[in-house]
Amino acid sequence: MRLPRLFGFTLCAAAFVAAMSCAPASNNPTVMATGGLTLSGCTAGVNPGYETCSFMGSMTNNGPGCADNIHGTTTTTDSTGTVGSVSWTFDGELAVGEAALYEGSGLGENISLVNNDDATYHTTISATGVTCPSPTNPSPVGR
C-alpha cells in the first residue's frame, strides 16, 4: 500500500510483513516532452546579448507503467551551440496517458535568436516505474 508523500518522501507500508520494500514496478514508463516550450520572465544574462528565462512545457506518460520521481533537463541550442541547460523535478506521479506541465528557471537564451525563432529546445525526461493504482484500490489523497 502506498502512503501519501510527506516532506517530499514517499512512504511504503505492508501489513504483517517484517521485511518490506518499495520496489519500482517492472514496467518502466516512457515520459516524453510534448509540444513547445513557453519562456517567460526573461532577464539580462551574464553575457551580453543573452538572457535567462523561466520556462514551462508539457509532458505525457506513454506507459507502459505509472511514473514517479520524474525529472528532466531542458537545453537551448542556437547556431553557436548550447546556450543553456537546466535540470528540473516534477513533484507528483503520472498515470499512463496522463499529461502534466513541467517548469524551471534560469534557462539561457540568445536574445537575437529568440526574436528570429532560430533557437531550438530539447528536453530529456527520466522517471521511475511504480505500481499504478487500480479502480478498486485508488491512490491515497495527496497524489
N, CA, C and O of each residue as an XYZ file, in Angstrom:
572
protein
N       0.856     -1.171      0.000
C       0.000      0.000      0.000
C       0.895      1.224      0.000
O       1.818      1.316      0.810
N       0.638      2.164     -0.893
C       1.410      3.410     -0.936
C       0.737      4.434     -0.044
O      -0.484      4.586     -0.067
N       1.536      5.131      0.739
C       1.034      6.172      1.625
C       1.340      7.530      1.017
O       2.186      7.622      0.127
N       0.681      8.581      1.468
C       0.906      9.908      0.892
C       2.346     10.360      1.089
O       3.061      9.872      1.965
N       2.747     11.301      0.250
C       4.074     11.898      0.379
C       4.100     12.805      1.606
O       3.164     13.565      1.854
N       5.164     12.715      2.348
C       5.377     13.603      3.481
C       6.742     14.235      3.318
O       7.746     13.526      3.258
N       6.799     15.547      3.247
C       8.040     16.274      3.122
C       8.879     15.777      1.956
O      10.104     15.709      2.062
N       8.234     15.427      0.837
C       8.952     15.023     -0.352
C       9.337     13.557     -0.394
O       9.936     13.122     -1.378
N       9.021     12.775      0.627
C       9.356     11.359      0.637
C       8.094     10.542      0.445
O       7.025     10.928      0.919
N       8.203      9.424     -0.241
C       7.088      8.508     -0.382
C       7.293      7.380      0.604
O       8.352      6.753      0.631
N       6.280      7.120      1.416
C       6.372      6.060      2.395
C       5.727      4.800      1.848
O       4.781      4.875      1.063
N       6.225      3.654      2.252
C       5.649      2.384      1.842
C       5.242      1.631      3.092
O       5.881      1.763      4.136
N       4.178      0.841      2.993
C       3.730      0.077      4.148
C       3.268     -1.291      3.690
O       2.765     -1.445      2.577
N       3.434     -2.263      4.531
C       2.933     -3.605      4.259
C       2.428     -4.181      5.578
O       3.121     -4.138      6.595
N       1.217     -4.718      5.545
C       0.629     -5.252      6.774
C       1.255     -6.597      7.117
O       1.353     -7.476      6.261
N       1.675     -6.757      8.352
C       2.191     -8.009      8.885
C       3.393     -8.554      8.118
O       3.578     -9.769      8.053
N       4.193     -7.700      7.552
C       5.386     -8.137      6.850
C       6.591     -7.556      7.568
O       6.690     -6.346      7.774
N       7.510     -8.446      7.947
C       8.666     -7.994      8.707
C       9.621     -7.199      7.817
O      10.072     -6.118      8.196
N       9.928     -7.735      6.636
C      10.830     -7.041      5.721
C      10.017     -6.535      4.548
O       9.271     -7.295      3.930
N      10.157     -5.260      4.239
C       9.384     -4.714      3.136
C      10.254     -3.789      2.306
O      11.310     -3.338      2.750
N       9.800     -3.519      1.113
C      10.483     -2.560      0.266
C       9.455     -1.870     -0.606
O       8.315     -2.318     -0.732
N       9.878     -0.783     -1.199
C       9.016     -0.051     -2.110
C       9.667     -0.162     -3.481
O      10.097      0.842     -4.049
N       9.740     -1.362     -4.005
C      10.435     -1.628     -5.258
C       9.700     -1.009     -6.438
O       8.470     -0.965     -6.450
N      10.445     -0.529     -7.429
C       9.803      0.012     -8.621
C       9.070     -1.077     -9.394
O       9.431     -2.252     -9.327
N       8.053     -0.680    -10.114
C       7.322     -1.615    -10.957
C       8.223     -2.066    -12.104
O       9.149     -1.351    -12.486
N       7.956     -3.236    -12.644
C       8.797     -3.750    -13.714
C       8.523     -3.055    -15.051
O       9.359     -3.110    -15.952
N       7.385     -2.414    -15.190
C       7.052     -1.712    -16.430
C       7.517     -0.266    -16.352
O       6.765      0.606    -15.917
N       8.750     -0.006    -16.771
C       9.276      1.349    -16.703
C       8.545      2.260    -17.678
O       8.367      1.910    -18.844
N       8.124      3.421    -17.207
C       7.361      4.344    -18.042
C       8.253      5.094    -19.032
O       9.459      5.236    -18.825
N       7.641      5.561    -20.093
C       8.299      6.436    -21.053
C       7.575      7.776    -20.984
O       6.470      7.925    -21.505
N       8.211      8.744    -20.335
C       7.636     10.087    -20.222
C       8.337     10.965    -21.247
O       9.564     11.059    -21.268
N       7.540     11.606    -22.100
C       8.088     12.397    -23.198
C       7.585     13.839    -23.146
O       6.435     14.099    -22.791
N       8.471     14.768    -23.508
C       8.057     16.161    -23.661
C       7.188     16.259    -24.910
O       7.483     15.635    -25.930
N       6.117     17.043    -24.826
C       5.206     17.218    -25.955
C       4.981     18.700    -26.187
O       4.959     19.480    -25.234
N       4.818     19.093    -27.420
C       4.553     20.493    -27.727
C       5.789     21.358    -27.592
O       6.912     20.858    -27.532
N       5.568     22.652    -27.546
C       6.660     23.612    -27.476
C       7.016     23.973    -26.051
O       6.500     23.392    -25.096
N       7.884     24.917    -25.927
C       8.341     25.413    -24.632
C       7.953     26.882    -24.535
O       8.196     27.644    -25.471
N       7.358     27.291    -23.428
C       6.968     28.677    -23.216
C       7.999     29.343    -22.316
O       8.283     28.854    -21.222
N       8.556     30.453    -22.774
C       9.529     31.221    -21.995
C       8.836     32.441    -21.407
O       7.964     33.040    -22.037
N       9.240     32.804    -20.178
C       8.672     33.994    -19.545
C       9.673     34.567    -18.553
O      10.650     33.908    -18.195
N       9.429     35.778    -18.119
C      10.253     36.399    -17.080
C      11.718     36.476    -17.434
O      12.568     36.298    -16.562
N      12.040     36.736    -18.691
C      13.438     36.778    -19.116
C      14.133     38.039    -18.593
O      13.579     39.137    -18.625
N      15.350     37.846    -18.117
C      16.151     38.958    -17.605
C      17.543     38.891    -18.221
O      17.964     37.845    -18.715
N      18.249     40.013    -18.189
C      19.585     40.083    -18.774
C      20.486     39.027    -18.147
O      20.513     38.851    -16.929
N      21.215     38.335    -18.999
C      22.133     37.305    -18.529
C      23.502     37.866    -18.220
O      23.726     39.072    -18.318
N      24.412     36.993    -17.848
C      25.782     37.394    -17.527
C      26.506     37.868    -18.778
O      27.235     38.859    -18.736
N      26.311     37.163    -19.898
C      26.972     37.527    -21.151
C      26.103     38.489    -21.956
O      24.891     38.291    -22.040
N      26.702     39.537    -22.556
C      25.926     40.481    -23.372
C      25.216     39.747    -24.519
O      25.794     38.859    -25.145
N      23.972     40.120    -24.785
C      23.204     39.509    -25.863
C      22.475     38.242    -25.442
O      21.756     37.648    -26.245
N      22.649     37.824    -24.202
C      21.981     36.628    -23.703
C      21.143     36.982    -22.480
O      21.415     37.963    -21.788
N      20.136     36.181    -22.227
C      19.286     36.378    -21.064
C      18.924     35.020    -20.478
O      19.108     33.985    -21.119
N      18.413     35.036    -19.264
C      17.926     33.797    -18.652
C      16.424     33.927    -18.452
O      15.912     35.003    -18.142
N      15.729     32.809    -18.637
C      14.276     32.826    -18.632
C      13.708     31.703    -17.770
O      14.348     30.672    -17.563
N      12.500     31.923    -17.276
C      11.708     30.833    -16.718
C      11.066     30.121    -17.899
O      10.871     30.722    -18.955
N      10.737     28.849    -17.729
C      10.154     28.104    -18.841
C       9.106     27.127    -18.346
O       9.096     26.741    -17.177
N       8.216     26.731    -19.260
C       7.183     25.752    -18.954
C       6.923     24.939    -20.224
O       6.846     25.487    -21.324
N       6.791     23.627    -20.052
C       6.485     22.746    -21.165
C       5.539     21.652    -20.697
O       5.239     21.544    -19.507
N       5.073     20.847    -21.635
C       4.173     19.762    -21.261
C       4.855     18.418    -21.500
O       5.763     18.299    -22.322
N       4.395     17.413    -20.765
C       4.920     16.056    -20.893
C       3.767     15.078    -20.750
O       2.743     15.389    -20.141
N       3.946     13.890    -21.318
C       2.935     12.840    -21.257
C       3.615     11.519    -20.935
O       4.690     11.219    -21.456
N       2.977     10.726    -20.068
C       3.463      9.381    -19.774
C       2.869      8.433    -20.810
O       1.661      8.194    -20.822
N       3.722      7.895    -21.680
C       3.278      6.978    -22.723
C       3.276      5.523    -22.267
O       3.038      4.625    -23.074
N       3.540      5.278    -20.977
C       3.465      3.926    -20.426
C       4.712      3.119    -20.713
O       5.688      3.661    -21.232
N       4.704      1.853    -20.395
C       3.541      1.071    -20.022
C       3.190      1.139    -18.540
O       2.125      0.656    -18.157
N       4.039      1.719    -17.689
C       3.740      1.790    -16.259
C       3.520      3.213    -15.800
O       3.754      4.160    -16.551
N       3.067      3.365    -14.561
C       2.909      4.690    -13.964
C       4.285      5.247    -13.613
O       5.231      4.487    -13.408
N       4.396      6.568    -13.544
C       5.690      7.225    -13.368
C       5.749      8.035    -12.083
O       4.793      8.722    -11.723
N       6.884      7.945    -11.397
C       7.175      8.734    -10.202
C       8.632      9.179    -10.318
O       9.341      8.749    -11.228
N       9.077     10.028     -9.409
C      10.461     10.516     -9.426
C      10.802     11.047    -10.823
O      11.818     10.681    -11.414
N       9.932     11.913    -11.331
C      10.075     12.436    -12.685
C      10.993     13.656    -12.649
O      10.766     14.596    -11.888
N      12.024     13.625    -13.477
C      12.967     14.737    -13.550
C      13.513     14.829    -14.967
O      13.516     13.850    -15.714
N      13.970     16.009    -15.319
C      14.456     16.195    -16.672
C      15.463     17.305    -16.796
O      15.799     17.987    -15.827
N      15.938     17.471    -18.014
C      16.860     18.548    -18.348
C      16.364     19.200    -19.632
O      16.091     18.519    -20.620
N      16.251     20.508    -19.607
C      15.843     21.266    -20.788
C      17.035     22.095    -21.243
O      17.652     22.805    -20.449
N      17.351     21.996    -22.532
C      18.532     22.641    -23.101
C      18.126     23.519    -24.274
O      17.304     23.123    -25.099
N      18.707     24.716    -24.346
C      18.512     25.577    -25.513
C      19.789     25.546    -26.342
O      20.899     25.523    -25.811
N      19.601     25.545    -27.653
C      20.734     25.498    -28.582
C      20.491     26.528    -29.673
O      19.356     26.745    -30.098
N      21.562     27.154    -30.118
C      21.465     28.049    -31.273
C      22.621     27.735    -32.215
O      23.286     26.712    -32.056
N      22.864     28.595    -33.182
C      23.920     28.330    -34.169
C      25.314     28.294    -33.560
O      26.249     27.787    -34.180
N      25.462     28.831    -32.346
C      26.774     28.811    -31.689
C      26.953     27.575    -30.812
O      28.052     27.331    -30.315
N      25.899     26.795    -30.616
C      25.971     25.600    -29.767
C      24.989     25.702    -28.613
O      23.979     26.398    -28.707
N      25.289     25.007    -27.525
C      24.413     25.008    -26.355
C      24.496     26.352    -25.648
O      25.579     26.826    -25.306
N      23.330     26.960    -25.436
C      23.267     28.259    -24.769
C      22.981     28.076    -23.286
O      23.565     28.767    -22.451
N      22.099     27.165    -22.955
C      21.760     26.956    -21.551
C      21.166     25.584    -21.346
O      20.594     24.988    -22.259
N      21.313     25.093    -20.123
C      20.770     23.790    -19.773
C      20.363     23.830    -18.301
O      21.156     24.210    -17.440
N      19.122     23.434    -18.020
C      18.597     23.486    -16.652
C      17.934     22.157    -16.312
O      17.150     21.621    -17.096
N      18.257     21.634    -15.135
C      17.594     20.429    -14.633
C      16.386     20.837    -13.806
O      16.399     21.882    -13.156
N      15.340     20.013    -13.829
C      14.109     20.297    -13.088
C      13.541     18.987    -12.552
O      13.902     17.903    -13.010
N      12.650     19.107    -11.576
C      11.994     17.951    -10.958
C      10.499     18.202    -10.901
O      10.062     19.305    -10.572
N       9.713     17.182    -11.220
C       8.257     17.253    -11.155
C       7.803     16.565     -9.878
O       8.195     15.428     -9.615
N       6.988     17.234     -9.087
C       6.514     16.688     -7.822
C       5.160     16.025     -8.029
O       4.127     16.695     -7.996
N       5.158     14.729     -8.240
C       3.913     14.003     -8.420
C       4.116     12.767     -9.272
O       5.214     12.509     -9.763
N       3.060     12.018     -9.441
C       3.066     10.828    -10.270
C       2.238     11.078    -11.518
O       1.367     11.948    -11.536
N       2.520     10.304    -12.563
C       1.729     10.370    -13.794
C       1.262      8.966    -14.143
O       2.069      8.042    -14.250
N      -0.052      8.811    -14.322
C      -0.603      7.539    -14.773
C      -0.354      7.409    -16.277
O      -0.017      8.392    -16.937
N      -0.515      6.228    -16.806
C      -0.351      6.003    -18.237
C      -1.347      6.874    -18.996
O      -2.540      6.867    -18.694
N      -0.857      7.624    -19.980
C      -1.696      8.511    -20.772
C      -1.916      9.880    -20.154
O      -2.488     10.757    -20.802
N      -1.481     10.087    -18.925
C      -1.689     11.368    -18.235
C      -0.637     12.386    -18.678
O       0.523     12.042    -18.904
N      -1.064     13.642    -18.799
C      -0.177     14.743    -19.168
C      -0.075     15.721    -18.013
O      -0.981     15.816    -17.184
N       1.027     16.445    -17.964
C       1.234     17.458    -16.930
C       2.228     18.490    -17.453
O       2.851     18.296    -18.498
N       2.366     19.580    -16.719
C       3.322     20.622    -17.056
C       4.567     20.485    -16.203
O       4.484     20.150    -15.022
N       5.718     20.741    -16.798
C       6.969     20.846    -16.045
C       7.448     22.283    -16.185
O       7.103     22.966    -17.149
N       8.237     22.737    -15.231
C       8.711     24.120    -15.296
C      10.049     24.259    -14.596
O      10.442     23.420    -13.785
N      10.735     25.332    -14.928
C      12.020     25.621    -14.320
C      12.384     27.069    -14.567
O      11.603     27.824    -15.145
N      13.571     27.459    -14.129
C      14.025     28.837    -14.329
C      15.532     28.845    -14.530
O      16.229     27.884    -14.206
N      16.015     29.954    -15.073
C      17.447     30.123    -15.294
C      17.943     29.570    -16.614
O      19.140     29.332    -16.770
N      17.039     29.357    -17.576
C      17.424     28.799    -18.865
C      18.032     29.885    -19.734
O      17.405     30.919    -19.964
N      19.254     29.661    -20.221
C      19.945     30.643    -21.058
C      19.339     30.738    -22.446
O      18.878     29.743    -23.005
N      19.344     31.946    -22.996
C      18.730     32.187    -24.289
C      19.455     33.326    -24.989
O      19.798     34.324    -24.354
N      19.692     33.189    -26.289
C      20.301     34.239    -27.090
C      19.184     35.171    -27.553
O      18.294     34.746    -28.291
N      19.217     36.425    -27.134
C      18.121     37.362    -27.388
C      17.832     37.516    -28.882
O      16.670     37.473    -29.287
N      18.861     37.695    -29.702
C      18.616     37.916    -31.129
C      18.022     36.679    -31.792
O      17.219     36.815    -32.715
N      18.389     35.481    -31.352
C      17.848     34.267    -31.956
C      16.420     33.997    -31.522
O      15.645     33.422    -32.286
N      16.055     34.397    -30.315
C      14.672     34.226    -29.863
C      13.752     35.045    -30.753
O      12.686     34.581    -31.157
N      14.171     36.255    -31.051
C      13.347     37.125    -31.886
C      13.202     36.573    -33.307
O      12.208     36.854    -33.977
N      14.175     35.798    -33.770
C      14.128     35.224    -35.119
C      13.673     33.772    -35.120
O      13.656     33.135    -36.174
N      13.310     33.247    -33.984
C      12.879     31.857    -33.848
C      13.928     30.854    -34.320
O      13.574     29.784    -34.814
N      15.211     31.182    -34.177
C      16.282     30.274    -34.576
C      16.726     29.333    -33.461
O      17.434     28.360    -33.720
N      16.328     29.608    -32.249
C      16.747     28.769    -31.132
C      15.936     27.475    -31.124
O      14.772     27.460    -31.524
N      16.555     26.397    -30.670
C      15.841     25.132    -30.524
C      15.895     24.714    -29.061
O      16.790     25.120    -28.320
N      14.935     23.906    -28.657
C      14.824     23.454    -27.283
C      14.732     21.939    -27.290
O      14.055     21.354    -28.135
N      15.410     21.313    -26.355
C      15.350     19.854    -26.241
C      15.194     19.498    -24.764
O      15.923     20.010    -23.915
N      14.248     18.628    -24.468
C      14.019     18.194    -23.090
C      14.127     16.679    -23.018
O      13.462     15.967    -23.771
N      14.968     16.186    -22.108
C      15.048     14.752    -21.828
C      14.417     14.522    -20.464
O      14.609     15.312    -19.540
N      13.659     13.431    -20.343
C      12.934     13.152    -19.101
C      13.199     11.719    -18.664
O      13.213     10.800    -19.483
N      13.409     11.539    -17.368
C      13.573     10.217    -16.760
C      12.527     10.057    -15.665
O      12.084     11.038    -15.068
N      12.137      8.810    -15.406
C      11.146      8.534    -14.367
C      11.351      7.123    -13.839
O      11.970      6.282    -14.490
N      10.825      6.883    -12.662
C      10.845      5.563    -12.047
C       9.457      4.948    -12.182
O       8.452      5.619    -11.947
N       9.402      3.679    -12.559
C       8.119      2.995    -12.662
C       7.582      2.623    -11.297
O       8.322      2.132    -10.444
N       6.303      2.855    -11.088
C       5.630      2.478     -9.843
C       4.341      1.743    -10.197
O       3.833      1.862    -11.312
N       3.828      0.998     -9.255
C       2.582      0.277     -9.463
C       1.438      1.263     -9.589
O       1.264      2.142     -8.745
N       0.664      1.109    -10.646
C      -0.476      2.002    -10.865
C      -1.610      1.637     -9.911
O      -1.838      0.456     -9.652
N      -2.324      2.636     -9.385
C      -3.480      2.329     -8.542
C      -4.588      1.702     -9.391
O      -4.784      2.079    -10.547
N      -5.299      0.755     -8.813
C      -6.418      0.135     -9.531
C      -7.703      0.859     -9.172
O      -7.755      1.538     -8.147
N      -8.746      0.731     -9.991
C     -10.015      1.413     -9.695
C     -10.606      0.976     -8.356
O     -11.308      1.754     -7.711
N     -10.328     -0.269     -7.926
C     -10.870     -0.738     -6.647
C      -9.968     -0.370     -5.480
O     -10.373     -0.485     -4.323
N      -8.732      0.077     -5.775
C      -7.797      0.474     -4.731
C      -7.130      1.769     -5.163
O      -5.954      1.768     -5.525
N      -7.880      2.895     -5.128
C      -7.359      4.150     -5.666
C      -6.167      4.667     -4.866
O      -5.945      4.294     -3.714
N      -5.426      5.528     -5.516
C      -4.278      6.155     -4.888
C      -4.736      6.996     -3.705
O      -5.822      7.575     -3.741
N      -3.912      7.070     -2.645
C      -4.309      7.883     -1.486
C      -4.358      9.368     -1.829
O      -3.802      9.805     -2.837
N      -5.019     10.122     -0.990
C      -5.106     11.572     -1.163
C      -3.703     12.130     -1.144
O      -2.855     11.645     -0.395
N      -3.444     13.128     -1.944
C      -2.134     13.748     -1.997
C      -1.372     13.368     -3.261
O      -0.216     13.751     -3.440
N      -2.022     12.625     -4.118
C      -1.374     12.205     -5.353
C      -1.027     13.357     -6.221
O      -0.473     13.169     -7.303
